């Protein structure tokens, strides 16, 4: 279960990074990141994925870079930028068959996620999570098919389990945390808005009272 172990370790690192980002966001009272800020920490996640890739051959790298691209594409609308970053990072390891497979997967993916982004945010939270998992599962199947055609793994159960279980699980965990954080932020903003409205009403009532009783 070599690939599965690599993927679980990779996923644990992504969760740690997410935890640090959310703690920082909580301290600064901001859960709504700009696209620039989101791009930076998602790019760092992608770099982490490359650093802990599983290499069945010198030309192919298997990791969880798919997770930050899907999350960033659907939740931040920066799919093309992240897909381009993945392709650029992969080129540093050599321009060979694995690099071209990377282009064939991530170039269309970046465009598709960019087009889906406005429609995605019109869905209810539960449906957004479900759509994220479905998209990840479809892409995981495509990745496994490419792997079977190019560098068939010695342990097929390990490869199929790693790709069909861990990426969808990771996307589910991260998207669920995002939705939970967003809901808490919305509740907080509504409370602040209600308190401000109440203060304005009380001020208006006090002024009205002073005018009537000079």
WONORCOR-V627513 format. One record per residue. RES is the residue in one letter. OMEGA is omega in whole degrees, 0 to 359 (none if undefined). Layout:
RES	OMEGA
RES	OMEGA
This chain:
X	185
X	181
X	181
X	179
X	178
X	183
X	179
X	177
X	178
X	180
X	179
X	178
X	178
X	179
X	178
X	179
X	179
X	180
X	180
X	180
X	181
X	176
X	178
X	180
X	179
X	180
X	181
X	178
X	179
X	174
X	180
X	181
X	171
X	179
X	179
X	179
X	179
X	181
X	183
X	184
X	175
X	176
X	177
X	176
X	179
X	179
X	177
X	179
X	179
X	182
X	182
X	178
X	171
X	184
X	176
X	176
X	182
X	186
X	185
X	179
X	179
X	182
X	185
X	180
X	179
X	185
X	179
X	180
X	180
X	179
X	180
X	180
X	184
X	186
X	181
X	179
X	182
X	180
X	180
X	181
X	180
X	178
X	177
X	179
X	178
X	180
X	180
X	179
X	180
X	181
X	179
X	182
X	178
X	178
X	182
X	186
X	180
X	179
X	180
X	175
X	178
X	179
X	182
X	180
X	192
X	178
X	175
X	181
X	180
X	180
X	180
X	180
X	178
X	178
X	181
X	188
X	180
X	180
X	182
X	183
X	175
X	181
X	177
X	184
X	182
X	180
X	177
X	179
X	181
X	179
X	179
X	181
X	181
X	180
X	179
X	180
X	179
X	181
X	177
X	177
X	179
X	179
X	179
X	179
X	178
X	179
X	179
X	182
X	186
X	180
X	181
X	182
X	177
X	179
X	184
X	179
X	179
X	183
X	182
X	179
X	182
X	185
X	184
X	182
X	189
X	178
X	176
X	178
X	179
X	179
X	177
X	182
X	183
X	180
X	178
X	178
X	178
X	181
X	179
X	179
X	179
X	180
X	178
X	179
X	179
X	178
X	180
X	181
X	178
X	178
X	179
X	179
X	180
X	179
X	178
X	180
X	179
X	179
X	178
X	179
X	179
X	177
X	179
X	179
X	180
X	180
X	179
X	180
X	179
X	180
X	181
X	182
X	183
X	none
